[in-house]
Amino acid sequence: MTATPAATATERLTVAQAIVKFLGVQYSERDGERQRLITSVFGIFGHGNIAGLGQALWQDEQLHPGVLPYRQCRNEQSMVHTAVAYARTRRRTQMMACTTSVGPGATNLVTGAALATVNRLPVLLLPGDVFATRASGTVLQQLESQRGHDISVNDCLRPVSVFFDRVWRAEQLPSILLGAMRALTDPADTGAVTIALPQDVQAEAHDWPVELFAERTWHLDRRPPEHRAIVAAAQAIRAARRPLLVAGGGVHHSAAEDALRAFADATGIPVAETQAGKGSLPYDHPRALGALGATGTTAANSVAAAADLVIGVGTRWSDFTTASQTVFAADDVAFVNINTCVPDAHKLSGLAVTADAREAVLALSAALQGFSVDAALSGEDRALAADWDATVAAAYAVADPSAPLGQSQVIGLVNELTGPADVVVCAAGSMPGDLHKMWRTRDSLGYHVEYGFSCMGYEIAGGLGVKMAEPDRQVVVMVGDGSYLMLSTEIVTAVQEGIKLVIVLVQNHGYASIGALSETVGAPRFGTNYRFRDEATGTLSGGTLPVDLAANAASLGADVLRASTAAEFGPALQQALASERTTVVYVECGLATGSPSSEAWWDVPVAATSTLPETATARRDYDHARCAQRQFVAPFVSAPSIDDRSDTTPS
């Protein structure tokens, strides 16, 4: 006779209630430190999620206050930006969830999801979806597809998510939740994780095994490097005449800053930084060359041009970093790529060291004991860095405190008046490039610029996420008028939650970054200035628009201080820093930023033919510049042992 299996203990909850209860008992652990994985849920409610996740979150707040707090926001895209900034600041050990209704609420998530995945930053998205039963037929905000009724607008989230699934039946939920947590805690390939929730399924009741709601800890593993790869990398470094290390965002994600500093101190190898990697070394460290590439320093780019071995640590080698593959100019240049992400580790035909950044740098340090670069080269590097610092000082300088300010001077004053642990936040326009070149970073988390997607509108929402993750730090958001007009409404959320931000709002009446670029590609200032339409010409070349962004910020609940000169801006910023409330410092600047040139190139194709002389000249310049562009396809050749120093066995 077959034995009857013992009854499994269950708990009857709706699908939405089960999701909320499950999220409240998920934890992460790295290096022995355990913390709650999902710390809160942002949400905007509509008919697609109010009766499901809305009810579940409300019920959870009544029964278990503080476990999974709900937070309001004003825009679906911006709540993803806030969650992404939070995860980045928490070094991907903690994150947030976001819920929206079906339809436009869900599609508004797409930009934020793409930003998260491009930057490999985890965020959990829980959009409502169409009825699984289809009993109600075509419902409000539903896309009807002739290709099949199982398609909804949420499917546009598939290509921008690292994990996507839809809960058509309650029984599917446990496997989907576990798959989602796995993706959120994957150090190599994380990003936006989407669980689409049909609105009827959210409200269905089901008997869940109680084990689903047991506390679960997700270990964030540090993948060690393969011994063979470390030996080959160490041999290549010992054989190199002019090695250079490029620090990317992976240095911060893995908390590898101390290991990198010790490596640079011991070996003398100079360090350049990507946008995401800026702050890996303090700006005044003897080995620090600053920013690399199209928005880089002349010091870093000069050393890169001569480097015969480039060691990339946690970088995906974007076109800005490589100056569209022109910055590494030595004929025999080779690459060693340390990255948890396998495709990135294999870029530029480099030696792939697939590993956690901190663990790989520590292993490489052990393998290079006794090695250091030529002292004369170190002296040259320090001289180049000092020359650039003098260039920055000149760009920061204010000759006349009563004269109108330029953007570089605004950046300089903010840099001077903020403390070492304060955080500057930016994302799009001309300021990210200026900050990358010139910001003197003193703390590893003091620089937060989103440049993987360079998404206009990220700044204020992102600043909110940084402050939520590090409430004891001052957070200074730097944003231009173009980006502010895209997405400024999370000022309301900051005021509502009592989360203090300092927002430096630069008004230059147009798109300064693309305006400057347009001058070099044969479309001078077209569509980049905020002007009335000229009745005589029919073009947007009339007077300046009378837009008062300071008044707009005040209407959203922020305190506002106006400044137009250094004499006014310095005291206003100090007042904002001292305040306990979100404060906007509004300053008028010209379109010319005053930023020094990186002397590097960026590949933006120019029209191949035109009757306009500006475009024809730009095309000739473009054809000349791209002659320096390279394809790095030569296979990496491991250097042979060169003498008794080549014992590279890691300790």
N, C-alpha and C positions, 0 to 999 in steps of 0.2 A: 504494500500500500504506500502511495506517495505521501510524504510528510507535507503538511500544510505550512507554508512559510509564515514566520512571525509577522504580525501586523506592523507596518512602518508608521511611526508617529508622524502626524501631519498637522498643519495649521492652515485654516481656511482664510484666504485673503484674496483680494482682487489682484490682477496682474500688476497694476500700478502700486498697490500697497506692498506687494512682494518685492518690487524693484527698490522702493524706498527703504524697506527693512534690510534688504541685501546690501545696498550701498552703505548703510550706516554701520556695518560690521566688517568692512574691508579695510585692511591696514597694509602699509608698505614697510619694508625694513632694508636698510643699507648700512653696512659697517656697524651693526649692532644697535642702530637707532631705529626705533619703531614709532610710527605715527599713523594717524588716520589717513586713508588714501583719498577719499572724496570728502572735502571739508564743508561744502555748501552747494546749493543749487540755485542758479539764476533762472528766472522764468518770466515769460510774458504769456498770459493765458487767453485762450479763445475756446470755441466750441470743440476743438480737436484735442484739448488736453485738460480743461478745467474739471470735468467730471471724473477724470482718471487720475493723472499725476497731481493735478491741483488738489483734489480731495485727499489724496494719499499724503501729500506734503503737509496739508493743513492738519490732518489727523495725527501725523507724526509729531508735529509741533505741540499738539495738545497732550499727547501721551509721553513723549520723550523729548522735552525741550532741550535745544542746544546740540542734539546729536547730528542732525543734518539741516542746518538753518536754511530757510528760503530767503532769497534776496531779490528785490525788484531791480529792474533796469528799464531803460527807455527805448532800446533798439536791439533787435536780435543779433545783428552783426557785432555790435559793440560789446554785448555780454560775452561773446566768444573771445573777443580781444582781451577783455578783463581776465577771463579764465586762463588764457594763454600766457599773459604776462605774469599771472600768479604762479603758474606751473614753472615758468622759466626761472623766476626768482627763488622758488623752492627747489631748484635744481632737479626738477621732474620727480621728486619724491612725494609730492602732494599735488592734487589737482581739483578741479571743479566740474560740475555737470551743468548743462543748460537745457531747458525744455521750452518748446514753442508749440503753438497750435499748428494745424494742418495748413497747407497753401502758402500764402506770402510769408507767414511767420517762419515756415520751414525753409523756403528758398532764400530768405534773408540770412540764413546761416552759412550759405555756400562760401562767401568771401572769407569769413572768419575761419571756416574749416580748411580752406586752401592755405591760408596763412599758417595755421597750426601744423599742417602736414609738411609744408615747405620747410618750416623751421624745426620739424621733428619735436614738437611740443604737445603733450597729451591733453586732450579735452574730451569729455563725454557729452555727446549730443543726443537728446531724446525728443525728436519732433513727433507731433501727432501725425496720423496718416488716415487714409480712407477706410471705410467700413470693410472689415474682412468678410462679413456675411454678404455684403452688397445688397442687403434687404432694403435699404433706403434708396437704392438707385443712385443717380448722380447727385451728389450733395454739394453744398456751398463750398467754394474754393477747391473743387476737385478738377483735375485735368483729365479729360477724356482722350484716351489714346486709341487709335484704330489698330495699333499693333498688338493690343492685349489689355485686358482690364486689370491685370496685376501690376501695371505700371502707374506710378504716381509721381508728382513733382519731387518727392524725396529721392527718387533715383538719380537726380542730378548731384546728390551728395556722394554717390558711389566713387567717382574718379578722384574726389578730393579727400576721401577717408581711407585710413589704413585698414579699417575693419568696418563692414557694413552688413547689417542684417535686419530683417523685418519679422516681428512676432505675429505670424498669422494665426497661431494656435498657442494657448497657454502652455501646453506641454513643451514647447520649444524654448521657453524662457530660460531655464537653468543653463543649458548649453550655450545660449547666446550671451548670457551674463558672464559666464566664465571665459568665453572667448574674448569678450570686450575687455575684461580686466587683464587678460594676458597681453592684449595689444597695447593697453595703456601703460603697462609696466615693462614693455620691451625696450631695452636700451638702444637697440640698433634701428628699429623701424617703428617708432611710435608717431602719433599725430592725432588727427581727428578720428574719433570712434563714434559711429552712428548706429543707434538702435531705433529704427522706425516703429512707431506704436499705433496701429489702427485704433481709432477712438473707441470702437465697441469692445475690442479685446482688452483695452486698458481697464475697463469697468467689469469684466467678467471675473467671477469667483472661481477659485481652484484650490484643491487640497495639496499643499506643498509639503515635501519632506522637511522636517524641522532642521535637518542637517544643512539645508541650503542657507539657513540663517545663523549658523555657527560662525564665530569670528574666524576670519581667514587672513593670513599674512602673506603678502606677495613679496618675495625676496628680489630685490633689485641687484642682480648679480654683476660682479665686476669680471668681465671675461679676461683671463690672463693671456698674454701673448704666447705664441708658439716659440719654443726655444730656438728653432732653426731661423725664424724670421728675425729675432733679436740679434743672433750671431751675424747674420748677413747685413743687417742695418748698422751694427757697430763696426763691422769691417769697412763698410762704405764710408762711414763718418771718419774713421781713422785715415782712410786713403784720400779724403777730399782736401782740396786746397782751400776752398772758401765755402764752408757749410753755412746754411741759414735755416732757422726753424721758424715755421709759420703757425701761430697759435689760433685755432678756430673755436667755435662755440662749444665743442666737445670738452675743451679744457674746463669751462665753467660747469657744464652738466655733470662732469665726474669729480668736481672739486679737486682738480689737479694743480691748482695754482702754486701751492707750496712745493710740490714735487718738481714743477717746471722751474720755479725760481732756483731751487737747489741744483737742478741740471745745468741751468745757464751759468750759475756761479762757478760750478766745478769745471765745466768744459770751455767756458768763454764763448760759446756759440751764440751769435746775436739772434734776437727774437723780434719778428714782425707780427702784426696782428690783423686779423680780419675784422669786419664790423662786429660779428657775434663774439669774437675772441678778445675784443678790446678790454683791457683791464687785467689780462692774464699776468702781466707784470705791471708794477707801478710805472708811471710815465718817466720817472727819473732814475729807474734802475740802470746800472751801468751797461747792461746787455740789451736794453730796450731801444728799438728803432722806431716804434710807433706803427701807424697804420700802413698797410700795403695795398698797392694797386691803383685803380683809377681815382680813388679818393684817399690816396696814401700820402705819406711824407716823402720828401726827396731823399731822406736818409735810407728808409726801408727800400725804396725803389732802386736806389743806386746800388745797394748791396745785393738786391735780388738780381740785378742785371749782370753782376759778376759771379754769382753763386754757381758752383759746379755741382752742388748737392743741396736739395731743398727737402727739409723734413716737415711734412704737414701733420699737425696733431689736431684731430677733430675738426677738420675743415672739409667742405664739399667742393672746394675749388670753383667758386662762382666766377662769372666773367669779370665782375668788378675786382675780385681778389687778384686774378691773373692779368688784369688790364687787357681783357680779351685775348689772352695768350700772347702778350708781347713783353711782359715785364721780366720774364726769365730769358735772358738773351745769350748766355754762354752756349757755345756750340755743343759742349759735352755735358750739359746740365742733366742731372738725373734726379729722381724723386723717391722718397720714402714716405709712405702714407700710413699713418696710425689712425685707425677709425674703427668703431664698432660696426659700422654699416659697410658691408662687403663691396657694393658698387663704388662707393666713395674711396675705399682703400685701393681700388684698382685703377683709379683715374690717372691720366698723364703717363700711362705705362710705368707706373712706379712700383717699387717693392711694397707689397701689401702686408701690413702688420695689423691683422684684424683683432682688435683688443680694446679694452677700456683704456682711456687716455692716461689716467693716473697710473694704472698698473704697468702700462707699456713704458712710460717715462721712467718709472722707478727701475724697471728691468734694464732699460737702456743705460741709465746712470751707473748701475752695477757693472754692466758690461764694458763701460768706458772709463773705469777707474784708472787714474793716472794720465788720462788724455786731456789735452787742452789745445785750443787753436793758438796760432802764432800771436804773441803779444803785440806785435806791430799791427796786425789786423784789428785787434781789439781797440788799440789806440785810434785807428782810422775810424772805426765804428762810432766811438765816443765823440770824435770831432764832428762827424756827420750829424749825429743826434743833437749836438750842441748848436750846430749851425741852424738846424730846423727849429729848435726851441727859440732861438733868436728871431727867426722869421715869424713864429707864432706871437712872440712878444710884440713885434712890430705891428702885426695885424690886430692885436688886442688893444694897443695903445690908444689913449684918448688925448689928442693934442689940445682940444678946446672943450672943457666940460659943458659949455653952454651951447655947443653946436649939435645938430641932429646926429643921432647914432647910426652906424652901419651894423649889419648883422654880426660881423666878426667881433665888433666891440661889445655888442650885447652878450655874445657867448663868453667873451673874456671877463666881463663884469660878473656874470653868473658863476663862472668858474672860480673867480677870486673870492666871492662873497659866500659861497657855500662851503660846507665842511667836508672833510675827507670821506666820511661815510654817507654823505647825501647822494641821492641817485638822480641822474639826468635821464629823461625819457623823451624819445623822438622816433620818427618813423619815415616821413616822406617829405619831398620837396628838396630845397637846397641845404637845409640845416643838417641832415644826416651826414652828408659829405663833409661839410665844414666841421662838424663835431668829430667825425672820424679822424680828420687831419689834426685838429687843434685842441680838442678837449684833453686836459691834463688829468688823467684818471689816477686816483690815489688808492682806491679800494676795489677789490675784485668784483663787487656787485654795484659799483658806483656808476656804471655806464649801461644803459638799457635802450639800445636803438634797434628797432625791428627793421632789418634791411634784407631779409630773405625774400619777402614779398613786397616790402616797402609800401605798405598799405596806407593810403590817405585816410585819416580818421581814427587811426589806431591810438594816437598819442594820449588823449585824455582818458579813454577807456583803459588803455594799457597802464597809465599812471595809477589808476584806481586799483588795478590788480597788483602792482608792485607794492603799493602802500598796504593793501590787505595782507600781503605776504610778509612784509617787513614793517610793521606799524611804528617801530621806534626810529625809523630813518625818515629824514626829510626827502620828499619826492618832488622834483622840479620838472614839470612837463614843459618842453619847448615846442611850440607849434606855430606854423605860419597861417595866414588868413585862408589860404586855399584849403588846407587840411582841416582847419577849424570849421569852415563852412560845410565840409563833408559830414562831420559827426562830432558834435560838441555836447550832446544832450546828457552824457553821463556826469556832467557837472551836477545835475539834479540828484543823481544817485549818491554822489560824494556828499552833497549837502544833507540829503536824507539820512545817510548812515553815519554822519558825523566824522567822515574820513577826510582829513585835511590834505589838500594838494596845493602846491604853488604852480600856477600856470603862467608862463611867460608867452604872451600872445604877440607875435610880430606881424604887424600890418604893413604889407608892401604893395597892396592893391594889384595882386596878380600872382602868377605861377613863376617864381623866380628861377627855379631849377630848370624847367623845360624852356622857359624864356631864354636863359643863357645857352642851353643846348641848341635851341632853334637857330641861334646866330651862327652856329658852326656847321649846320646841315642844310643851309640854303632855304630856310623858311623863317626869316628874321622876325621874331616876336609874334608870329601869327597865332592868334587865339590864346594868348597867354596873359594879356593885360585885362584888368577889369575896367572896361570903358563903356560909355554909352555908344549907341550906333550913330554914326555921322550921317545926317540926312543927305548931305551932298554926295558922299561917296558910297553910302550903303554899307560901309564897313564898321567894325567895332573899334573906331579910332577917335571917338569923341572924348568928352570930359570924364574925369574920374567918378566912379559910382559913389554916392553919398552913403556908404554902408558904415554903421557905427557898431562894430563888434563888441566894444566895451559895454555899450548899453545892452546888447544882447546877452552877454555873460551875466550882467547884473540881474537881468530879468529871469535868469535860470537859478538865482539864489546865491551866486558868489559875491564876495566883496571884490571891488574893482578899484585899482589904482592906475592912473594914467601917467605916462612919462614919455618924454621925447628927447631928452638930453641926458648925458651922464650925470649931471648934477641932480637931475630928478630921478633917474632910474635906480641909482645905487640906494638911496634912502627908501624908495618904494619897495625894492626887492628885500631889503632888510626888514621892513615892516611886515611884508608878506611872510617871510621866514619865521618871524616872531609870533605871528598870529596863530590862533587855534582853529581858524576857519579857512575853508577853501578860498583862495584869493587869486585873482587874475591881475597880472601886471601887464598893462597894454602899452605897447610902444610902436611908434611909427618908424619905419626904416625905408630906405631906398631899395630898388630892385637889385642894384649891384651889391654883392655881399661883402666885398673886400677880402675874400678868402684867397690865400696864396695857392699857386698852382702845384699840383702833384707831379707835373711833368710826365704824366702817363696818359694813355689813350683808352678810349672806350669805343667799341665797334657799334656805331649806329649808321646803317647804310644811307647813302645820299643818292638822290635821283640821278640816274645815269645820263640823262639828257634833259636839257632845259634851255629855253631862250633867255632866261633871266641870269644876269651876270653873277649875282650872289650865289645862285645854286651851282652854276658851272665852276666857279672858284672853289666852292665847298667840295664838289666832286673831285677836283684835281687834288685837293688836300687829303681827301679820304683815300684815294688810290695810292697816294704816296705813303700814308700812315700804315695802311694794311700790309704793305710789303714786309713789315716787321713781324707779322702774325705767323705763328708756328703751329704745326700739328705735332704733338709729342707722342710718337708711335714707336720709337725705338724700344726694344725690350730692355728691361733692367738687367744689368750684368753685375752680379755680386763681386765685390772687390776681393782679390785673393789675400791671404795672410801676407803682410808686408815685412814683418820682423817679429821679434819676440814680444812686442807690445800688443799683438793681435790676439792674445788670449782673451776671448770675449765670453767666457762662461759666466752667465749671470749668477750672482749669489742667491 
